[in-house]
């Protein structure tokens, strides 16, 4: 037989010590139990009676009366002991894990209470935020926060009232479970109270702070020349309703235009020339199979993709040093020129990426504009493998960001369509607003997932 190792012998010794300790604990528990019974006996019967119970009398034939008399004393002692135990607090024995061990009626009561609580939680309405909703939360930093639209709030209100029968559900930014269990839907609008007023005086709103865990920011319709009441009350027509109006409007494009006119962020926040109007029947360029206008991002897509927009409130807070690419824009058409835009950035002492190069090409792949830009702060990392920028290239560069902004404002047509991959980052690097954008990261994404 193979001899045991030293570690094995040590483990065996430890187990022996543990078993010996358990035996000692069991003996002490038994001794305490016996002492408790003896104490009760001494108090009730006295020492003499206890000795009589412990020392039997000399042997003789016991009569029925003797047996009943002895049994009566024992029964009295047991009854008294049981009454004392009833008066004491019930001690629930614990399992080795430390959890109370229940049995019988107590276990059934607890099980019933847990089942009732589980059923109540299962049928209780609950609001879940999706990624877009979470991005609008007041807990998110101001620089990273993306506000919702009032139409998003409208969709939630309609869903809470009529559920699946609503023409628009709030699935874009949230999920409402068990809407049919809601007892009331209350909408309270406090006029002339801004988000800044609320946040700076939050201690004056103890009820909202303690009862509403979800606090979100949404864009004030006044910021894009709309009306609060109209945006909240008016519901855009659906696709099925749209088909009914095709005969009235003459074409599907006109019907869509009429629907979108209820909420067109781009046309409302950018200064447009009122004299130019988009004509859906306009002849397409020779190489185009459909209108390039259909590839442009809508207003809510630009917000979702974090494009800079000249919305009142955001301009003063986040985009104070941003400028428009044009003072006045023309309405975009199927023949509006397209320009490919790409910017390169380097890391500076500010801790952020700053613009170091901007390149623009036209539809014929000719260079329309190409300039190196000297950042306001000293470059700490050229990120050459990504940007292609080197210290030698930047050595004689004197062009500043403001010079580039002025150049683009001068040479870019008022109906130009900018094309590129994730252009939001390029426009933020340029610190410029532009209304007409085709983002290849969006138009080629067929999965519906933003991360792919």
C-alpha positions in Angstrom: 0.0 0.0 0.0 1.3 3.4 -1.0 2.2 5.6 2.1 0.2 8.7 2.7 1.8 12.0 1.9 2.4 14.7 4.6 -0.4 16.9 3.3 -2.8 14.0 3.4 -1.9 13.2 7.0 -2.4 16.9 8.0 -5.9 16.9 6.4 -6.8 13.7 8.3 -5.6 15.2 11.6 -7.6 18.4 11.0 -10.7 16.3 10.3 -10.2 14.4 13.6 -9.9 17.6 15.5 -13.1 18.9 13.9 -15.0 15.7 14.8 -13.8 15.9 18.4 -14.9 19.5 18.6 -18.4 18.5 17.3 -18.7 15.7 19.9 -17.8 18.2 22.7 -20.4 20.7 21.5 -23.0 18.0 21.4 -22.2 17.0 25.0 -22.4 20.6 26.2 -25.8 21.0 24.5 -27.1 17.9 26.1 -25.8 19.0 29.5 -27.4 22.5 29.1 -30.7 20.8 28.3 -30.6 18.5 31.4 -29.7 21.4 33.7 -32.6 23.4 32.4 -35.0 20.6 33.2 -33.4 20.2 36.7 -33.8 23.9 37.4 -37.5 23.8 36.5 -38.0 20.8 38.7 -36.2 22.4 41.7 -38.4 25.5 41.4 -41.7 23.7 41.2 -41.3 20.6 43.4 -38.4 21.4 45.7 -35.3 19.2 46.5 -37.2 16.5 48.4 -39.8 15.9 45.7 -37.0 15.8 43.1 -35.1 13.2 45.2 -38.3 11.2 45.4 -38.6 11.2 41.6 -34.9 10.3 41.1 -34.8 7.6 43.9 -37.4 4.9 43.7 -39.0 3.5 46.9 -38.3 0.0 48.1 -39.9 -2.7 46.0 -43.5 -3.5 46.7 -46.6 -4.2 44.8 -47.9 -0.9 43.4 -51.6 -0.2 43.5 -53.6 1.6 40.8 -53.9 4.6 43.1 -50.1 4.8 43.5 -49.7 4.6 39.8 -52.3 7.3 39.1 -50.9 9.6 41.8 -47.3 9.3 40.4 -48.5 9.8 36.9 -50.5 12.9 38.0 -47.3 14.5 39.5 -45.4 13.8 36.3 -48.2 15.2 34.1 -48.4 18.3 36.2 -44.7 18.9 35.9 -44.8 18.3 32.1 -47.9 20.7 31.7 -46.1 23.4 33.7 -43.0 23.0 31.6 -45.0 23.3 28.4 -46.8 26.4 29.6 -43.4 28.0 30.4 -42.2 27.2 26.9 -45.2 28.8 25.3 -44.4 32.0 27.2 -40.9 32.0 25.9 -40.0 33.5 22.5 -39.8 30.9 19.8 -36.3 30.2 18.7 -36.1 29.0 15.1 -33.2 26.6 14.6 -30.7 27.6 12.0 -29.1 25.6 9.2 -25.3 25.3 8.9 -25.5 28.1 6.3 -27.0 30.5 8.9 -30.5 30.6 7.3 -33.5 29.9 9.6 -35.0 26.5 9.2 -38.8 26.5 9.0 -41.2 23.7 9.0 -44.9 23.0 9.1 -47.3 25.9 9.3 -44.6 28.6 9.3 -43.1 27.3 6.1 -46.5 27.2 4.3 -47.3 30.8 5.4 -43.9 32.0 4.2 -44.2 30.1 0.9 -47.7 31.6 0.3 -46.5 35.2 1.0 -43.6 34.7 -1.4 -45.9 33.4 -4.1 -48.3 36.3 -3.7 -45.4 38.8 -3.9 -44.0 37.1 -7.0 -47.4 37.2 -8.7 -47.8 40.9 -7.8 -44.4 41.8 -9.3 -45.2 39.7 -12.4 -48.3 41.7 -13.2 -47.0 45.1 -12.2 -46.4 47.6 -15.0 -42.7 48.5 -15.6 -40.9 50.9 -17.9 -37.5 49.8 -19.4 -35.2 52.2 -21.2 -33.4 51.1 -24.3 -30.1 52.5 -25.4 -31.6 55.7 -27.0 -33.7 56.3 -23.8 -30.7 55.7 -21.6 -28.7 58.3 -23.6 -31.4 60.9 -22.8 -31.3 60.3 -19.0 -30.3 63.2 -16.8 -27.8 60.9 -15.1 -25.7 61.0 -18.4 -23.1 63.7 -18.7 -24.4 66.8 -20.6 -21.7 66.4 -23.4 -22.8 62.8 -24.1 -26.6 63.2 -23.5 -28.8 62.8 -26.6 -32.3 64.3 -25.9 -35.6 62.7 -27.1 -38.2 64.3 -29.2 -41.6 65.2 -27.9 -43.0 62.7 -30.4 -41.3 60.0 -28.4 -43.2 61.1 -25.3 -46.4 61.1 -27.4 -45.8 57.5 -28.6 -45.4 56.4 -24.9 -48.6 58.2 -23.9 -50.6 56.6 -26.7 -49.2 53.1 -26.0 -50.0 53.4 -22.3 -53.7 54.1 -23.2 -54.5 51.9 -26.2 -51.6 49.5 -26.2 -51.1 47.5 -29.4 -53.7 49.5 -31.2 -51.6 52.6 -31.3 -50.2 53.6 -34.7 -46.8 54.3 -33.2 -45.2 52.5 -30.3 -42.3 53.8 -28.1 -40.0 50.9 -29.0 -37.4 53.2 -30.4 -36.4 54.3 -26.9 -38.3 52.3 -24.2 -40.4 49.3 -23.4 -43.5 49.4 -21.3 -44.6 46.0 -19.8 -48.1 45.2 -18.7 -49.6 48.5 -20.0 -53.1 47.0 -19.5 -52.5 47.0 -15.7 -52.1 50.8 -15.6 -54.9 52.4 -13.7 -54.3 56.0 -14.9 -52.1 57.9 -17.4 -51.4 61.5 -16.2 -49.6 64.1 -18.3 -48.6 67.3 -16.5 -47.1 70.2 -18.4 -45.5 73.0 -16.4 -45.0 76.0 -18.5 -42.0 78.3 -18.3 -40.1 75.7 -16.2 -36.9 74.7 -17.9 -34.6 71.7 -17.2 -32.1 74.1 -15.8 -34.6 75.4 -13.4 -35.5 71.9 -12.2 -31.9 70.7 -11.8 -30.8 73.8 -9.9 -33.8 73.6 -7.5 -34.3 69.8 -7.3 -34.5 70.0 -3.5 -37.8 71.9 -4.0 -39.3 68.9 -5.8 -39.2 66.1 -3.1 -42.2 64.3 -4.6 -40.8 63.9 -8.1 -37.4 63.0 -6.7 -38.7 60.2 -4.5 -41.5 58.9 -6.8 -40.0 59.1 -10.3 -36.7 57.3 -10.9 -36.7 57.9 -14.6 -35.8 61.5 -15.6 -35.1 62.3 -19.3 -34.4 65.3 -21.4 -36.3 66.0 -24.6 -36.1 68.8 -27.2 -38.3 71.7 -26.7 -40.4 72.1 -29.9 -39.8 75.8 -29.7 -36.2 75.1 -30.5 -37.1 73.9 -34.0 -39.9 76.4 -34.7 -42.7 74.0 -33.8 -45.6 74.2 -31.4 -45.6 72.2 -28.1 -49.3 71.4 -28.1 -49.4 70.5 -31.8 -46.4 68.1 -31.4 -48.0 66.5 -28.4 -51.6 66.2 -29.7 -51.2 65.8 -33.5 -50.4 62.2 -34.6 -48.8 61.7 -38.1 -50.8 59.5 -40.5 -49.6 55.9 -40.9 -48.7 54.1 -44.0 -52.1 52.4 -44.3 -53.8 55.8 -44.0 -51.3 57.2 -46.5 -52.4 54.7 -49.2 -55.9 56.1 -48.8 -54.7 59.6 -49.6 -52.6 58.7 -52.6 -55.5 59.3 -54.9 -56.0 62.7 -53.3 -52.3 63.8 -53.4 -51.5 62.2 -56.8 -48.4 60.3 -55.8 -46.8 58.5 -52.9 -44.0 61.0 -52.7 -46.4 63.8 -52.1 -48.3 61.8 -49.5 -45.0 61.2 -47.6 -44.1 64.9 -47.8 -47.4 65.8 -46.3 -46.8 63.3 -43.5 -43.2 64.4 -42.8 -44.3 68.1 -42.8 -45.8 67.5 -39.4 -42.3 66.9 -38.0 -39.4 68.0 -40.2 -36.5 68.9 -38.0 -34.0 69.8 -40.7 -36.2 72.3 -42.4 -37.1 73.9 -39.2 -33.7 74.4 -37.5 -31.7 75.4 -40.6 -32.2 78.7 -42.4 -33.8 77.8 -45.8 -34.6 79.9 -48.8 -38.4 79.8 -49.0 -38.4 80.3 -52.7 -36.8 77.0 -53.6 -39.0 73.9 -53.3 -38.2 70.2 -53.9 -39.9 68.8 -56.9 -40.4 65.0 -56.7 -41.0 64.8 -60.5 -37.7 66.4 -61.3 -35.6 64.6 -63.9 -32.8 62.5 -62.4 -29.1 62.8 -63.4 -28.1 60.4 -66.1 -26.3 57.9 -63.8 -28.8 58.0 -61.0 -31.4 55.2 -60.6 -33.3 57.0 -57.9 -33.2 60.4 -56.2 -30.2 61.0 -54.0 -32.5 62.8 -51.7 -33.9 59.5 -50.4 -30.5 58.6 -49.0 -30.1 61.6 -46.8 -30.5 61.4 -43.1 -33.7 62.6 -41.6 -33.8 64.9 -38.6 -34.3 62.2 -36.0 -31.5 60.1 -37.6 -29.1 63.0 -37.3 -29.9 63.4 -33.6 -29.6 59.6 -33.1 -26.2 59.6 -34.9 -25.0 62.5 -32.8 -24.8 65.1 -35.5 -24.4 68.7 -34.4 -27.7 70.6 -34.9 -28.3 74.3 -34.4 -31.2 73.8 -32.0 -31.9 76.6 -29.6 -30.6 75.7 -26.2 -28.0 73.2 -27.5 -26.2 75.9 -29.4 -25.6 77.9 -26.2 -24.8 74.9 -24.1 -22.8 72.5 -26.3 -22.2 74.2 -29.7 -21.3 77.7 -28.7 -18.2 77.8 -31.0 -19.9 76.0 -34.0 -20.8 77.7 -37.3 -23.1 77.0 -40.2 -21.7 75.9 -43.5 -23.9 78.6 -45.2 -25.9 81.5 -43.9 -28.9 80.5 -46.1 -29.5 77.1 -47.7 -31.5 76.1 -50.8 -33.9 73.2 -50.8 -32.1 70.1 -51.8 -33.1 68.4 -55.1 -32.2 65.3 -57.2 -29.5 67.3 -59.0 -27.9 68.8 -55.9 -24.1 68.3 -56.0 -22.5 65.7 -53.7 -19.1 66.1 -52.0 -17.1 63.5 -50.2 -15.7 64.7 -46.9 -13.0 63.2 -44.7 -11.1 64.7 -41.7 -8.0 63.6 -39.9 -7.4 64.3 -36.2 -4.5 64.1 -33.8 -4.4 64.0 -30.0 -3.4 67.3 -28.3 -2.6 68.5 -24.8 -6.3 69.3 -24.3 -6.9 65.5 -24.0 -9.2 65.5 -27.1 -8.8 64.9 -30.8 -8.3 68.1 -32.9 -8.6 68.7 -36.6 -5.3 68.4 -38.5 -6.5 67.8 -42.1 -9.7 68.2 -44.1 -10.2 66.8 -47.6 -13.2 67.3 -50.0 -13.7 65.7 -53.4 -16.5 66.2 -55.9 -18.6 63.6 -57.8 -15.9 63.3 -60.5 -13.4 62.3 -57.8 -11.5 65.6 -58.3 -9.9 67.3 -55.2 -12.3 70.1 -54.3 -10.5 71.2 -51.1 -7.5 69.8 -49.2 -5.8 71.6 -46.3 -3.6 70.8 -43.3 -4.8 72.5 -40.1 -2.7 73.5 -37.1 -4.5 72.7 -33.9 -4.9 75.4 -31.2 -3.1 73.1 -28.7 0.2 71.3 -29.0 0.0 67.8 -30.6 1.0 65.0 -28.2 0.2 62.0 -30.5 0.0 62.2 -34.3 -1.8 58.8 -34.6 0.1 58.4 -37.9 -1.1 54.8 -38.5 -4.7 56.1 -38.6 -4.4 59.7 -39.7 -1.3 59.6 -42.0 -0.2 62.8 -40.3 3.5 63.2 -39.4 5.5 65.9 -37.5 7.3 66.8 -40.8 4.0 67.5 -42.6 2.8 69.8 -39.8 6.1 71.7 -39.3 5.3 74.6 -41.7 1.4 74.5 -41.3 -0.1 77.8 -40.3 -3.8 77.3 -41.3 -6.1 77.4 -38.4 -9.6 76.0 -37.9 -11.3 79.3 -38.4 -9.6 79.7 -41.8 -10.9 76.3 -42.9 -14.4 77.2 -41.7 -14.4 80.4 -43.7 -13.1 78.6 -46.8 -15.8 76.0 -46.7 -18.5 78.6 -46.2 -17.2 80.4 -49.3 -16.8 77.5 -51.7 -19.6 75.1 -50.7 -22.9 75.4 -52.7 -26.0 76.2 -50.6 -27.6 72.9 -51.6 -24.5 70.7 -51.3 -24.9 67.1 -50.0 -22.0 65.9 -47.9 -21.2 62.2 -48.2 -18.9 60.1 -45.9 -18.5 57.4 -43.3 -19.8 58.5 -39.9 -19.7 62.2 -40.8 -20.8 63.3 -37.4 -17.2 63.0 -36.1 -16.0 65.0 -39.1 -18.5 67.8 -38.6 -17.7 67.9 -34.9 -14.0 68.2 -35.7 -14.8 71.0 -38.1 -17.2 72.5 -35.6 -19.7 73.1 -38.3 -23.5 72.5 -38.9 -24.8 71.1 -42.2 -28.3 70.0 -43.1 -27.8 67.6 -46.0 -25.9 64.5 -45.2 -25.6 60.9 -46.7 -23.9 58.7 -44.1 -22.5 55.4 -45.6 -22.5 53.8 -42.1 -26.3 54.2 -42.1 -27.4 53.6 -45.7 -25.4 50.3 -46.0 -26.4 48.9 -42.6 -29.2 46.4 -43.4 -29.2 44.7 -40.0 -31.0 47.5 -38.1 -28.3 47.3 -35.4 -26.3 50.5 -35.0 -23.2 48.7 -33.9 -22.8 46.8 -37.2 
